[in-house]
Amino acid sequence: FVEIFSPLALEQGGLPYIRLQASDGVSAMALLPDGRLAVGTVDSAVDMFAPVSLTPSSATSPRATLVALAPASGGVVQGLVPVENGLAVGTVSGHVDIFDEETLITGGVPTLSLVASGDVFAMAMLASGVAVGGDRGLIDLYCP
C-alpha cells in the first residue's frame, strides 16, 4: 500500500486519509509534475496513479492503477525520476529505462533503455539530466 497522510496528521500524528493499492511491495516513488504518482515495486513494475486518486474524496476505497509500466530490464525498481516528457526508471539489474509521455498514458515498455555502471540503488533529478548511483560507488550522469 501507499498511504497518504494529511498535513495535520503529519504534524500531530494520526491515520492516513487515503490508501492506494500497489501491485506489489513498494520500493520507490515519484510525483510527476502533473500530479500523477509513479510507484515502483519489488516485482519490476511501475504503477501510475491518477492525480484524482490523491484527493480525500477517494479515501473510502483504494484506487486501481491508472496504467502499469514494465521496465525492460527487470529487477526491483530502485529509482524513479521525472524527466522532460517522461519518466526515468532505475532497477537493480543495472538499467535506466526511459518511458515517454505516451507510454506513461497507455502503459507498456520503455522507449529507451540505458546501461548503468552497476546495479541502480538511487537516482536524483538534476537541472539538466539524471544522476544514477549504484553498487560500485559510481555515479552516472545522463543528460538529454
Secondary structure, DSSP 8 states (H G I E B T S, - for coil): -EEE--HHHHHH----SEEE--SS-EEEEEE-TTS-EEEEETTS-EEEE-GGGGSGGGTTS----SEEE--TT-S-EEEEEEETTEEEEEETTSEEEEEEHHHHHH-BS-SEEEE-SS-EEEEEEETTEEEEEETTS-EEEE--
